[in-house]
Amino acid sequence: MIDTLLTTSNILPHDHERALLIGRVWTDGLGPTLVRVTADHVFDISGIAATSAALLEMDDPVGAVREIGGPRIGGTAAILANSASGRHDPALPWFLAPCDLQAIKAAGVTFVASMLERVIEEQARGDAGRAEAVRKSVVGIIGDNLRSVKPGSEQAAKLRDVLIAQGVWSQYLEVGIGEDAEVFTKAQPMSAVGIGADIGLHPKSVWNNPEPEIVLAVNSRGETRGCTLGNDVNLRDFEGRSALLLGKAKDNNASAAIGPFIRLFDADFGIDDVRNCELAMRVTACDGGFEMHGASSLAMISRDPLDLVNQTMGAPQARTHQYPDGFLLYLGTMFAPTQDRHGPGQGFTHELGDIVSVATPKLGMLVNQVTHSDKAPAWTYGTGALMRDLARRGLLA
């Protein structure tokens, strides 16, 4: 079923003729290659930058990509059709995640809806069966309209005092309306999966969900050069049991999906387009017996995307973190699935074989299929392997 979605009409941005799209393809015998993607063709641009990270470090990546033609690798439609996990024809290239050496970071609890769901997870101790009763209790005390509260403001501090007095303060409220955002390491560099790949759930998880997000592409200087789509696969039961299990809830094999392509910021597309982005998400059971739709509007975000970039690096006046190869930053989601799948009050959780798509008109669509992390293709190609292949091809200075 996922094969039928891997077409240019589904995957490319609606305005693809104006979009500058950067991706990576795998070719047997060569390894990953940095490419420019158009509606019809995929071009090798490794002549100007060996890696995605190196391209974003350039003073003018947009100008550099437009100036180089680059040899044609193949047709976009054929490479997309060859990108379904486990179905690759080794004679043809297939698409990878568009990032490589960059750190993969994520901001959490950046929307009121998801903040409330994190509080509910915590109160329910990771038990999906208790979630609905806890949800009614928490919303009855806190309310569900906290969007007007500016994180870190005097108003937020007063609200914090009130909630503490009522005994409902939570670590998730702390990062949701407090001064400091939650920013964590989602996955290791080189470990993200791309368009068509399997996405992984820990085999012991029984309550989990997709998280459709915008992912910013940032260089080492803190300059946001473009963005793409992401699915921050989340295990609600693990994180709900203890926030100290965040690593196990978030970082498993194939649990970070990014793609299909990085759209570089230029005169036709920039950070304001991100701020006004509307994400649509769909989960379809492999047998067609269940379907769920969701949405996430960046206009509802509690913290500005560029503020989250600054918080990832540290305050502008005191860079407390450095990312010499840049980073990809998931911005968080307002999508919090409550649709019952297995019975009243049980809410949503994945089943193996689910097809998950995340889409928005100016970035296209990211689609993946759910499996267990120990059944997804093992991540074996790391930074060392990439450097060896680039050196062999004469692409390292």
C-alpha positions in Angstrom: 0.0 0.0 0.0 2.8 2.4 0.8 4.1 1.9 -2.8 1.0 3.6 -4.2 1.8 6.8 -2.2 5.4 7.2 -3.5 4.6 9.3 -6.5 5.7 12.8 -7.4 2.1 14.1 -7.3 1.9 12.9 -3.7 5.4 13.6 -2.4 6.5 16.9 -3.9 5.4 20.3 -2.8 2.4 21.8 -4.6 4.7 24.6 -5.8 7.6 22.4 -6.7 8.5 24.4 -9.8 9.6 27.2 -7.4 11.0 25.1 -4.6 14.7 24.4 -4.1 14.7 20.8 -2.8 17.7 19.1 -1.4 17.8 15.4 -0.7 20.1 12.4 -0.4 20.0 9.1 -2.4 21.7 5.8 -1.7 23.4 4.1 -4.7 24.9 0.7 -4.2 28.7 0.9 -4.6 28.8 4.6 -3.9 26.8 5.2 -0.7 24.9 8.4 0.0 24.9 11.3 -2.6 23.7 14.8 -2.0 21.1 15.7 -4.7 18.8 18.4 -6.0 15.3 17.2 -6.7 12.9 18.5 -9.3 9.6 17.1 -10.5 11.3 15.1 -13.3 15.0 14.7 -12.4 17.4 14.1 -9.5 20.8 15.8 -9.9 24.1 15.0 -8.2 25.3 18.2 -6.4 28.1 16.6 -4.5 30.5 18.7 -6.6 29.6 21.8 -4.5 29.2 20.0 -1.1 29.9 16.5 -0.1 27.3 16.5 2.7 24.0 18.1 3.6 25.7 19.7 6.6 28.4 21.2 4.4 25.9 22.7 2.0 24.1 24.5 4.8 27.4 25.9 6.0 27.9 27.8 2.7 27.4 31.5 2.7 24.9 31.2 -0.1 23.7 27.6 -0.5 20.7 28.7 -2.7 23.0 30.5 -5.2 25.5 27.7 -5.2 22.8 25.1 -6.0 21.2 27.2 -8.7 24.6 27.7 -10.4 25.6 24.1 -10.6 23.8 21.8 -13.0 25.3 18.5 -11.7 25.0 15.2 -13.5 21.6 13.6 -13.6 21.3 10.5 -11.4 17.8 9.4 -12.5 14.2 10.2 -12.7 12.4 11.5 -9.6 9.4 9.2 -10.1 11.6 6.1 -10.5 13.7 6.8 -7.4 10.6 7.5 -5.3 9.0 4.3 -6.4 12.2 2.5 -5.4 12.2 4.0 -1.9 9.8 1.7 0.0 11.7 0.0 2.8 12.6 -3.6 2.0 11.6 -3.3 -1.6 14.7 -1.6 -3.1 16.0 -2.6 -6.4 19.7 -2.5 -5.8 20.3 -1.5 -9.4 18.5 1.8 -8.8 19.0 4.6 -6.2 16.5 5.3 -3.4 15.9 8.3 -1.2 17.4 8.7 2.3 16.7 11.2 5.0 18.0 14.6 3.7 20.3 15.2 6.7 23.6 13.5 7.5 26.2 14.9 10.0 23.8 17.2 11.8 22.7 16.6 15.3 19.0 15.6 15.5 17.3 17.6 18.2 13.6 18.0 19.2 11.6 20.6 21.1 8.8 19.2 23.3 5.7 20.6 24.9 5.6 23.6 22.5 1.8 23.5 22.0 -1.0 23.7 24.6 -2.8 20.6 23.3 0.3 18.4 23.5 1.3 20.0 26.9 -2.0 18.9 28.4 -1.6 15.4 27.0 1.9 15.1 28.5 0.4 16.1 31.9 -2.3 13.5 31.4 0.3 10.8 30.5 2.2 11.7 33.7 -0.9 11.6 35.9 -2.1 8.3 34.2 1.4 6.8 34.8 1.6 5.6 31.2 -1.7 3.6 31.4 -3.9 4.3 28.4 -6.9 2.9 30.1 -6.8 5.7 32.8 -6.1 8.5 30.3 -9.7 9.6 29.7 -10.7 10.0 33.3 -7.4 11.8 34.1 -8.0 14.1 31.0 -11.4 15.2 32.3 -9.9 15.9 35.8 -6.9 17.8 34.5 -8.8 20.0 32.1 -11.4 20.7 34.8 -8.7 22.2 36.9 -6.3 23.7 34.4 -8.7 24.5 31.5 -7.7 23.9 27.9 -7.1 27.5 26.8 -3.5 28.4 27.9 -2.4 29.7 24.5 -2.6 33.3 25.6 0.0 32.6 28.3 3.4 33.6 27.0 6.1 31.2 28.3 8.4 32.8 30.8 6.2 35.9 31.3 5.0 37.4 34.6 1.5 36.0 33.8 3.0 32.5 33.4 4.8 32.8 36.8 1.5 33.8 38.5 -0.3 30.8 36.9 2.5 28.6 38.1 2.0 29.7 41.7 -1.8 29.1 41.4 -1.3 25.6 40.0 1.3 24.7 42.7 -1.2 25.8 45.3 -3.9 23.5 43.7 -1.4 20.6 43.7 -1.5 20.1 39.9 1.9 21.5 38.9 3.8 19.2 36.5 7.3 19.1 34.9 5.5 19.4 31.6 3.8 22.6 32.6 7.2 23.8 33.7 8.6 23.6 30.2 5.3 24.5 28.5 4.9 27.9 30.2 8.2 28.4 32.0 11.2 30.4 30.8 13.1 27.4 29.4 11.9 25.2 26.6 12.3 21.4 26.5 15.0 20.6 23.9 16.3 17.0 23.8 18.4 14.8 21.5 15.9 12.8 19.4 18.4 10.6 17.6 22.1 10.3 16.7 23.5 11.9 13.5 23.0 9.6 10.5 20.3 7.5 12.1 17.1 9.2 10.7 15.1 7.3 8.2 13.6 9.0 5.1 10.7 8.8 2.7 9.2 5.3 2.3 11.2 3.8 5.1 9.9 1.7 8.0 9.5 3.6 11.3 10.1 1.8 14.6 8.3 1.2 17.8 9.9 -0.4 20.8 8.5 -3.9 20.9 7.4 -3.5 24.6 5.3 -0.4 24.0 1.5 -0.7 24.0 0.6 3.0 23.9 2.3 5.1 21.3 1.6 7.6 18.5 3.1 9.5 15.6 4.0 13.2 16.0 3.7 15.2 12.8 6.2 18.1 12.9 8.1 20.7 11.0 11.9 20.2 11.2 14.2 23.2 10.8 17.6 22.8 9.2 20.1 24.9 11.1 23.9 25.4 10.5 26.6 25.8 13.0 26.2 29.6 13.2 22.5 29.2 14.2 21.2 30.3 10.8 18.0 28.5 9.8 18.6 27.6 6.1 15.5 25.6 5.4 13.1 23.0 6.7 11.4 19.7 6.1 8.8 17.3 7.6 9.3 14.9 10.5 7.6 12.2 12.4 8.8 12.2 16.0 7.6 8.7 16.9 6.6 8.7 20.6 6.0 6.0 23.2 3.4 7.4 25.5 3.5 4.6 28.0 7.3 4.8 28.5 7.4 8.6 29.0 4.2 8.5 31.1 5.8 6.1 33.5 8.7 8.4 34.1 10.2 11.5 32.2 13.6 9.9 32.9 12.6 7.3 30.3 12.6 10.0 27.6 15.6 8.4 25.9 13.8 5.0 25.6 10.6 6.7 24.6 12.1 8.7 21.8 15.4 7.2 20.6 15.0 3.8 19.1 16.0 2.3 15.8 14.0 4.0 13.0 12.1 6.2 15.4 13.1 9.5 13.8 11.6 10.0 10.3 12.7 13.1 8.4 12.0 14.2 4.8 11.2 13.9 2.0 13.5 16.8 1.2 14.9 20.0 2.8 13.4 23.0 1.1 15.9 25.8 1.2 14.8 29.3 2.3 14.8 31.7 -0.6 12.7 34.6 -2.0 9.7 32.3 -2.4 9.8 30.5 0.9 11.0 31.4 4.4 10.5 31.4 8.1 7.1 33.2 7.9 5.8 30.3 5.7 6.9 28.0 8.6 5.1 30.1 11.1 1.9 29.8 9.1 2.2 26.2 8.2 -0.7 23.7 8.5 0.3 20.1 8.8 -2.1 17.3 8.0 -1.5 13.7 9.2 -3.2 10.4 8.4 -2.8 7.0 9.9 -4.3 4.1 7.9 -4.3 0.5 9.0 -2.6 -1.9 6.6 -5.9 -3.8 6.2 -7.9 -0.5 5.6 -10.1 -1.2 8.7 -9.0 2.0 10.6 -8.2 5.5 9.6 -7.3 8.5 11.7 -6.8 12.1 10.6 -5.1 14.8 12.5 -3.7 18.3 12.1 -1.1 20.6 13.6 -1.1 24.4 13.0 2.2 26.2 13.6 0.2 29.4 14.2 -0.8 27.8 17.6 2.8 27.2 18.7 3.6 28.7 22.2 7.2 29.6 21.3 8.4 31.1 18.1 10.5 28.7 15.9 13.5 30.9 15.9 13.3 31.2 19.7 13.5 27.4 19.9 16.6 27.6 17.7 18.2 30.1 20.1 17.2 27.9 23.1 18.8 24.9 21.4 22.1 26.8 21.1 21.8 28.8 24.2 20.9 32.5 24.5 22.4 34.6 21.7 24.7 36.5 24.1 26.1 33.2 25.6 26.3 30.2 23.3 26.1 27.4 25.8 25.9 24.7 23.1 27.9 24.3 19.9 26.9 22.2 16.9 29.9 22.3 14.5 27.9 20.3 11.8 24.6 22.1 12.5 21.4 20.5 13.6 17.9 19.4 12.6 15.3 20.6 15.1 11.8 19.1 15.4 9.5 22.0 16.5 6.9 19.9 18.4 3.3 19.1 17.6 -0.2 20.1 18.7 -1.5 16.8 17.6 -2.5 14.6 20.5 -4.5 11.5 19.4 -7.5 10.6 21.5 -9.6 8.7 18.9 -10.5 5.3 20.4 -9.1 2.4 18.4 -9.5 -0.6 20.5 -12.5 0.3 22.7 -14.1 3.2 24.6 -11.7 5.2 26.6 -8.6 3.4 25.2 -7.6 6.2 22.9 -5.2 5.7 20.0 -2.1 3.5 19.7 -0.3 2.1 16.6 -0.6 -1.3 15.1 2.1 -2.9 13.0 1.7 -2.1 9.4 0.1 1.3 9.9 0.8 3.8 7.1 1.6 7.2 8.4 1.7 10.3 6.3 2.6 13.9 7.3 1.9 16.6 4.7 1.7 20.3 4.0 1.4 22.0 0.6 4.8 23.8 0.5 6.9 20.8 1.8 5.2 17.9 0.3 4.5 14.6 2.1 6.5 12.2 4.3 5.1 8.7 4.4 6.4 5.7 6.4 5.1 2.3 7.6 5.1 1.2 11.2 7.1 -1.8 12.5 9.0 -2.8 15.6 12.4 -1.2 16.1 14.1 -4.6 16.2 12.4 -5.6 12.9 13.2 -2.4 11.0 16.4 -2.4 9.0 19.3 -2.1 11.4 21.2 1.2 11.4 24.7 0.2 10.4 25.9 3.0 8.2 27.4 5.7 10.4 29.7 8.7 10.1 32.8 6.6 9.8 31.4 4.7 6.8 30.3 7.9 5.2 33.7 9.5 5.5 35.3 6.4 4.0 32.9 6.4 1.0 33.4 10.2 0.4 37.2 9.8 0.6 37.0 6.9 -1.9 35.1 9.1 -4.3 37.5 12.0 -3.9 34.9 14.3 -2.3 36.9 15.2 0.8 39.3 18.1 0.6 
